[in-house]
Amino acid sequence: MNVIIIEDEKPSARYLQRMLEKQGVNVNQMLHSVQEAVEWFKNNKHPDLIFLDIQLSDGLSFEIFDAVEVKSAIIFTTAFDEYALQAFKLNSIDYLLKPIDEDELQAAVKKYQSLKPQAQNVQFNFEDIKKLLVNPVEREYKKRFTTKIGQHIKMISVDEIECFYSENKGTYARTVDGRDYLLETTLEQLEQELSPETFFRISRKFYININSIKDIISYTNSRLQLKLNSYKDQEVIVARERVKDFKLWLE
């Protein structure tokens, strides 16, 4: 299987390459910009499968396909999960949300293998995705959550929540007054329910309210450490694969 990765962050590309190699998939080429990818496709045999990041340093990766006709199957790697998932589903073999999970990566590769050779014949409608990226659909996000305390049901306003975190297979909300509440949900489900303007998933374990960040500190391995207003139970670290998107979110 001939595989390439198109990803502008070289550490993220190498991380994905290592995960693929652990699963017995060799990466033949890594490309890091629209311009580099266009030149490569013009002069090389096209791969069976592309792992494609949406935002590259010099533009959206869809510009590659405006310049050259690519017949390869595509698995998106993206942070645009808030509003474009349906379009990714319709226009690719699969999609992987950053930070990429090894089990989800393995499932995506298996899905591709089960679908080929018809995978190379999928007709991509990138215009649908571009429209969503430029003009995301207006949607309603959750304004409150409920939790059971003894025989009582407590309502918690989203504005009161400093962060969500997972621990011992449970998902908790930490409120601004320093209290923790167990919720009947998962961080994955929260990604569909929270406003991306206010909340950002910094790692597999933490979902952070922008208003709760007290300090941001450079950390080891190109990561960031966050200091929150009330949560001090353990270190809150932005995963290396999410640092770029996190910085964009802050702007």
Beta strands, then each sheet from edge to edge (+ up, - down):
strand 1: 3-6
strand 2: 27-31
strand 3: 49-53
strand 4: 55-56
strand 5: 59-60
strand 6: 73-78
strand 7: 94-97
strand 8: 144-149
strand 9: 152-157
strand 10: 161-167
strand 11: 170-175
strand 12: 180-183
strand 13: 199-201
strand 14: 206-209
strand 15: 213-218
strand 16: 224-228
strand 17: 236-238
sheet 1: 2+ 1+ 3+ 6+ 7+
sheet 2: 4+ 5-
sheet 3: 8+ 9-
sheet 4: 12+ 11- 10+ 14- 13+
sheet 5: 15+ 16- 17+
end
